[in-house]
Amino acid sequence: MDDMMADILPCASCGGTKQTVEDSKPEGRTADVYRVVCSCGAASAMWSVTPTAAVRLWNRYMAEPSKD
């Protein structure tokens, strides 16, 4: 992956850290779309146009809240 990509935070559903960035090319699109999927099956319903954006979306809405 990209060196500039943010770390993927643990899953809010299971606390796991085995997430992957999934890509897809829906019919009619000319470029891939991306989302982060946890091994427990948790995934955002929204897709992103870049892997980096998919990680930011995950970290914002699907990850465990920060303990800071």
N, CA, C and O atoms as CSV, one atom per row, in Angstrom:
chain,resi,resn,atom,element,x,y,z
A,1,MET,N,N,0.831,-1.183,0.000
A,1,MET,CA,C,0.000,0.000,0.000
A,1,MET,C,C,0.875,1.246,0.000
A,1,MET,O,O,2.101,1.174,0.092
A,2,ASP,N,N,0.231,2.350,-0.103
A,2,ASP,CA,C,0.875,3.646,-0.141
A,2,ASP,C,C,1.518,3.978,1.202
A,2,ASP,O,O,0.903,3.771,2.248
A,3,ASP,N,N,2.753,4.492,1.186
A,3,ASP,CA,C,3.441,4.875,2.418
A,3,ASP,C,C,2.749,6.038,3.118
A,3,ASP,O,O,2.908,6.209,4.327
A,4,MET,N,N,1.987,6.837,2.383
A,4,MET,CA,C,1.314,8.002,2.950
A,4,MET,C,C,-0.048,7.646,3.554
A,4,MET,O,O,-0.690,8.506,4.158
A,5,MET,N,N,-0.496,6.408,3.405
A,5,MET,CA,C,-1.805,6.006,3.898
A,5,MET,C,C,-1.797,5.944,5.421
A,5,MET,O,O,-0.839,5.470,6.031
A,6,ALA,N,N,-2.876,6.427,6.022
A,6,ALA,CA,C,-3.018,6.388,7.478
A,6,ALA,C,C,-3.158,4.943,7.939
A,6,ALA,O,O,-3.559,4.072,7.167
A,7,ASP,N,N,-2.825,4.694,9.206
A,7,ASP,CA,C,-3.012,3.370,9.782
A,7,ASP,C,C,-4.497,3.070,9.881
A,7,ASP,O,O,-5.300,3.957,10.169
A,8,ILE,N,N,-4.856,1.819,9.643
A,8,ILE,CA,C,-6.244,1.394,9.796
A,8,ILE,C,C,-6.460,1.070,11.272
A,8,ILE,O,O,-5.773,0.216,11.831
A,9,LEU,N,N,-7.407,1.747,11.895
A,9,LEU,CA,C,-7.679,1.558,13.320
A,9,LEU,C,C,-8.484,0.290,13.559
A,9,LEU,O,O,-9.127,-0.208,12.635
A,10,PRO,N,N,-8.465,-0.252,14.792
A,10,PRO,CA,C,-9.205,-1.481,15.103
A,10,PRO,C,C,-10.714,-1.331,14.868
A,10,PRO,O,O,-11.276,-0.239,14.961
A,11,CYS,N,N,-11.332,-2.445,14.567
A,11,CYS,CA,C,-12.770,-2.510,14.282
A,11,CYS,C,C,-13.584,-2.216,15.542
A,11,CYS,O,O,-13.268,-2.723,16.619
A,12,ALA,N,N,-14.625,-1.405,15.411
A,12,ALA,CA,C,-15.505,-1.091,16.540
A,12,ALA,C,C,-16.399,-2.279,16.887
A,12,ALA,O,O,-16.837,-2.397,18.031
A,13,SER,N,N,-16.679,-3.158,15.933
A,13,SER,CA,C,-17.558,-4.302,16.185
A,13,SER,C,C,-16.869,-5.408,16.977
A,13,SER,O,O,-17.436,-5.940,17.931
A,14,CYS,N,N,-15.635,-5.754,16.577
A,14,CYS,CA,C,-14.970,-6.898,17.203
A,14,CYS,C,C,-13.646,-6.542,17.875
A,14,CYS,O,O,-13.091,-7.356,18.613
A,15,GLY,N,N,-13.138,-5.341,17.630
A,15,GLY,CA,C,-11.852,-4.950,18.195
A,15,GLY,C,C,-10.671,-5.505,17.419
A,15,GLY,O,O,-9.518,-5.294,17.797
A,16,GLY,N,N,-10.956,-6.211,16.339
A,16,GLY,CA,C,-9.907,-6.840,15.544
A,16,GLY,C,C,-9.091,-5.866,14.732
A,16,GLY,O,O,-9.494,-4.726,14.500
A,17,THR,N,N,-7.933,-6.335,14.303
A,17,THR,CA,C,-7.020,-5.497,13.517
A,17,THR,C,C,-6.688,-6.130,12.172
A,17,THR,O,O,-5.698,-5.755,11.544
A,18,LYS,N,N,-7.493,-7.077,11.725
A,18,LYS,CA,C,-7.217,-7.762,10.453
A,18,LYS,C,C,-8.140,-7.236,9.354
A,18,LYS,O,O,-8.947,-7.978,8.793
A,19,GLN,N,N,-8.004,-5.937,9.057
A,19,GLN,CA,C,-8.802,-5.338,7.999
A,19,GLN,C,C,-8.021,-5.347,6.690
A,19,GLN,O,O,-6.791,-5.313,6.675
A,20,THR,N,N,-8.757,-5.392,5.617
A,20,THR,CA,C,-8.155,-5.308,4.290
A,20,THR,C,C,-8.894,-4.246,3.482
A,20,THR,O,O,-10.055,-3.939,3.749
A,21,VAL,N,N,-8.207,-3.698,2.499
A,21,VAL,CA,C,-8.840,-2.758,1.582
A,21,VAL,C,C,-9.327,-3.569,0.390
A,21,VAL,O,O,-8.538,-4.183,-0.329
A,22,GLU,N,N,-10.628,-3.560,0.195
A,22,GLU,CA,C,-11.280,-4.316,-0.881
A,22,GLU,C,C,-11.517,-3.369,-2.056
A,22,GLU,O,O,-11.879,-2.207,-1.866
A,23,ASP,N,N,-11.311,-3.871,-3.262
A,23,ASP,CA,C,-11.608,-3.040,-4.429
A,23,ASP,C,C,-12.663,-3.705,-5.300
A,23,ASP,O,O,-12.846,-4.922,-5.270
A,24,SER,N,N,-13.343,-2.887,-6.066
A,24,SER,CA,C,-14.406,-3.366,-6.948
A,24,SER,C,C,-14.496,-2.414,-8.128
A,24,SER,O,O,-14.142,-1.240,-8.026
A,25,LYS,N,N,-14.970,-2.930,-9.235
A,25,LYS,CA,C,-15.196,-2.094,-10.406
A,25,LYS,C,C,-16.619,-2.356,-10.890
A,25,LYS,O,O,-16.843,-3.189,-11.768
A,26,PRO,N,N,-17.590,-1.626,-10.301
A,26,PRO,CA,C,-18.978,-1.843,-10.693
A,26,PRO,C,C,-19.190,-1.574,-12.184
A,26,PRO,O,O,-18.476,-0.787,-12.805
A,27,GLU,N,N,-20.179,-2.242,-12.722
A,27,GLU,CA,C,-20.507,-2.074,-14.141
A,27,GLU,C,C,-20.779,-0.605,-14.448
A,27,GLU,O,O,-21.517,0.069,-13.730
A,28,GLY,N,N,-20.179,-0.132,-15.510
A,28,GLY,CA,C,-20.370,1.247,-15.933
A,28,GLY,C,C,-19.303,2.208,-15.421
A,28,GLY,O,O,-19.214,3.339,-15.900
A,29,ARG,N,N,-18.489,1.776,-14.450
A,29,ARG,CA,C,-17.423,2.639,-13.922
A,29,ARG,C,C,-16.150,2.403,-14.711
A,29,ARG,O,O,-15.915,1.306,-15.217
A,30,THR,N,N,-15.344,3.422,-14.810
A,30,THR,CA,C,-14.075,3.282,-15.524
A,30,THR,C,C,-12.900,3.081,-14.573
A,30,THR,O,O,-11.796,2.756,-15.009
A,31,ALA,N,N,-13.131,3.274,-13.276
A,31,ALA,CA,C,-12.057,3.113,-12.286
A,31,ALA,C,C,-12.576,2.315,-11.092
A,31,ALA,O,O,-13.781,2.262,-10.845
A,32,ASP,N,N,-11.654,1.697,-10.357
A,32,ASP,CA,C,-12.020,0.931,-9.163
A,32,ASP,C,C,-12.530,1.853,-8.062
A,32,ASP,O,O,-12.229,3.046,-8.039
A,33,VAL,N,N,-13.300,1.278,-7.160
A,33,VAL,CA,C,-13.710,1.927,-5.911
A,33,VAL,C,C,-13.244,1.023,-4.776
A,33,VAL,O,O,-13.013,-0.168,-4.983
A,34,TYR,N,N,-13.107,1.585,-3.576
A,34,TYR,CA,C,-12.467,0.877,-2.474
A,34,TYR,C,C,-13.258,1.028,-1.175
A,34,TYR,O,O,-13.974,2.009,-0.977
A,35,ARG,N,N,-13.112,0.029,-0.290
A,35,ARG,CA,C,-13.621,0.115,1.069
A,35,ARG,C,C,-12.784,-0.801,1.950
A,35,ARG,O,O,-12.130,-1.725,1.466
A,36,VAL,N,N,-12.815,-0.531,3.248
A,36,VAL,CA,C,-12.105,-1.362,4.218
A,36,VAL,C,C,-13.095,-2.385,4.752
A,36,VAL,O,O,-14.233,-2.050,5.080
A,37,VAL,N,N,-12.649,-3.643,4.837
A,37,VAL,CA,C,-13.481,-4.734,5.345
A,37,VAL,C,C,-12.712,-5.439,6.456
A,37,VAL,O,O,-11.536,-5.768,6.297
A,38,CYS,N,N,-13.382,-5.668,7.577
A,38,CYS,CA,C,-12.773,-6.389,8.695
A,38,CYS,C,C,-12.991,-7.889,8.511
A,38,CYS,O,O,-13.911,-8.306,7.807
A,39,SER,N,N,-12.150,-8.689,9.141
A,39,SER,CA,C,-12.301,-10.146,9.052
A,39,SER,C,C,-13.602,-10.619,9.696
A,39,SER,O,O,-14.062,-11.721,9.395
A,40,CYS,N,N,-14.216,-9.804,10.588
A,40,CYS,CA,C,-15.497,-10.171,11.202
A,40,CYS,C,C,-16.673,-9.892,10.275
A,40,CYS,O,O,-17.806,-10.265,10.583
A,41,GLY,N,N,-16.416,-9.239,9.141
A,41,GLY,CA,C,-17.467,-8.936,8.181
A,41,GLY,C,C,-17.937,-7.496,8.204
A,41,GLY,O,O,-18.681,-7.078,7.317
A,42,ALA,N,N,-17.521,-6.729,9.196
A,42,ALA,CA,C,-17.907,-5.316,9.258
A,42,ALA,C,C,-17.269,-4.572,8.089
A,42,ALA,O,O,-16.087,-4.747,7.791
A,43,ALA,N,N,-18.072,-3.742,7.440
A,43,ALA,CA,C,-17.578,-2.944,6.320
A,43,ALA,C,C,-18.492,-1.742,6.136
A,43,ALA,O,O,-19.679,-1.783,6.462
A,44,SER,N,N,-17.922,-0.692,5.617
A,44,SER,CA,C,-18.714,0.487,5.311
A,44,SER,C,C,-19.605,0.190,4.111
A,44,SER,O,O,-19.203,-0.524,3.193
A,45,ALA,N,N,-20.811,0.741,4.122
A,45,ALA,CA,C,-21.705,0.603,2.968
A,45,ALA,C,C,-21.291,1.564,1.858
A,45,ALA,O,O,-21.702,1.413,0.707
A,46,MET,N,N,-20.474,2.550,2.215
A,46,MET,CA,C,-20.020,3.533,1.231
A,46,MET,C,C,-18.670,3.114,0.669
A,46,MET,O,O,-17.824,2.572,1.380
A,47,TRP,N,N,-18.487,3.373,-0.605
A,47,TRP,CA,C,-17.233,3.084,-1.284
A,47,TRP,C,C,-16.514,4.395,-1.539
A,47,TRP,O,O,-17.148,5.448,-1.611
A,48,SER,N,N,-15.197,4.342,-1.676
A,48,SER,CA,C,-14.365,5.525,-1.901
A,48,SER,C,C,-13.618,5.390,-3.213
A,48,SER,O,O,-13.431,4.285,-3.724
A,49,VAL,N,N,-13.189,6.528,-3.757
A,49,VAL,CA,C,-12.511,6.499,-5.053
A,49,VAL,C,C,-11.014,6.227,-4.944
A,49,VAL,O,O,-10.359,5.983,-5.957
A,50,THR,N,N,-10.456,6.266,-3.719
A,50,THR,CA,C,-9.048,5.926,-3.513
A,50,THR,C,C,-8.921,5.058,-2.262
A,50,THR,O,O,-9.760,5.149,-1.366
A,51,PRO,N,N,-7.899,4.228,-2.188
A,51,PRO,CA,C,-7.685,3.438,-0.964
A,51,PRO,C,C,-7.482,4.319,0.268
A,51,PRO,O,O,-7.955,3.984,1.354
A,52,THR,N,N,-6.789,5.432,0.107
A,52,THR,CA,C,-6.550,6.342,1.230
A,52,THR,C,C,-7.861,6.902,1.768
A,52,THR,O,O,-8.049,6.993,2.982
A,53,ALA,N,N,-8.757,7.273,0.879
A,53,ALA,CA,C,-10.064,7.787,1.296
A,53,ALA,C,C,-10.875,6.699,1.992
A,53,ALA,O,O,-11.618,6.990,2.929
A,54,ALA,N,N,-10.743,5.453,1.549
A,54,ALA,CA,C,-11.450,4.343,2.191
A,54,ALA,C,C,-10.965,4.150,3.627
A,54,ALA,O,O,-11.767,3.885,4.522
A,55,VAL,N,N,-9.666,4.282,3.849
A,55,VAL,CA,C,-9.111,4.162,5.198
A,55,VAL,C,C,-9.602,5.313,6.076
A,55,VAL,O,O,-9.967,5.094,7.231
A,56,ARG,N,N,-9.615,6.529,5.543
A,56,ARG,CA,C,-10.115,7.667,6.315
A,56,ARG,C,C,-11.587,7.469,6.682
A,56,ARG,O,O,-11.993,7.781,7.801
A,57,LEU,N,N,-12.379,6.956,5.755
A,57,LEU,CA,C,-13.793,6.685,6.018
A,57,LEU,C,C,-13.944,5.642,7.119
A,57,LEU,O,O,-14.760,5.809,8.026
A,58,TRP,N,N,-13.167,4.574,7.046
A,58,TRP,CA,C,-13.193,3.532,8.082
A,58,TRP,C,C,-12.836,4.127,9.439
A,58,TRP,O,O,-13.559,3.939,10.417
A,59,ASN,N,N,-11.712,4.847,9.492
A,59,ASN,CA,C,-11.238,5.394,10.753
A,59,ASN,C,C,-12.243,6.370,11.368
A,59,ASN,O,O,-12.322,6.493,12.590
A,60,ARG,N,N,-12.990,7.045,10.546
A,60,ARG,CA,C,-13.958,8.030,11.037
A,60,ARG,C,C,-15.244,7.382,11.562
A,60,ARG,O,O,-15.775,7.799,12.591
A,61,TYR,N,N,-15.745,6.354,10.846
A,61,TYR,CA,C,-17.082,5.831,11.151
A,61,TYR,C,C,-17.139,4.376,11.627
A,61,TYR,O,O,-18.110,3.992,12.279
A,62,MET,N,N,-16.140,3.567,11.325
A,62,MET,CA,C,-16.226,2.133,11.612
A,62,MET,C,C,-15.217,1.662,12.653
A,62,MET,O,O,-15.313,0.533,13.136
A,63,ALA,N,N,-14.257,2.503,13.004
A,63,ALA,CA,C,-13.200,2.099,13.924
A,63,ALA,C,C,-13.585,2.385,15.366
A,63,ALA,O,O,-14.480,3.182,15.645
A,64,GLU,N,N,-12.875,1.703,16.290
A,64,GLU,CA,C,-13.061,1.960,17.719
A,64,GLU,C,C,-12.741,3.417,18.002
A,64,GLU,O,O,-11.818,3.973,17.408
A,65,PRO,N,N,-13.490,4.041,18.898
A,65,PRO,CA,C,-13.162,5.420,19.265
A,65,PRO,C,C,-11.767,5.487,19.884
A,65,PRO,O,O,-11.337,4.567,20.580
A,66,SER,N,N,-11.084,6.573,19.623
A,66,SER,CA,C,-9.748,6.771,20.173
A,66,SER,C,C,-9.807,6.897,21.684
A,66,SER,O,O,-10.752,7.462,22.235
A,67,LYS,N,N,-8.790,6.367,22.349
A,67,LYS,CA,C,-8.739,6.434,23.805
A,67,LYS,C,C,-8.047,7.699,24.303
A,67,LYS,O,O,-7.811,7.848,25.502
A,68,ASP,N,N,-7.722,8.603,23.395
A,68,ASP,CA,C,-7.037,9.870,23.780
A,68,ASP,C,C,-7.980,10.789,24.493
A,68,ASP,O,O,-7.591,11.888,24.888
